[in-house]
Amino acid sequence: LTPMQHSLLKMFITADTHTLSKQEICDQLWPKKPDANDTLYTLIRRIKPIIEANSMLKIESDRGKSYSLKIK
């Protein structure tokens, strides 16, 4: 995993419900970037296949609102 992917995975694992809003992720990973939605989308798109291929986990999205780490 890249450092940014590792940070995102750590956020999912430490979150109580393993669900994070898009805003929470953007504020944490890119605090100085006013609109990090495209950056977040790219990060999720790149980490999803890695997580799914190497674990029993998957990342699901609630379109436009949040992402959740779930067991397959």
Helices and strands as residue ranges (DSSP letters): H 3-14, E 19-21, H 22-29, H 37-54, E 57-62, E 66-71
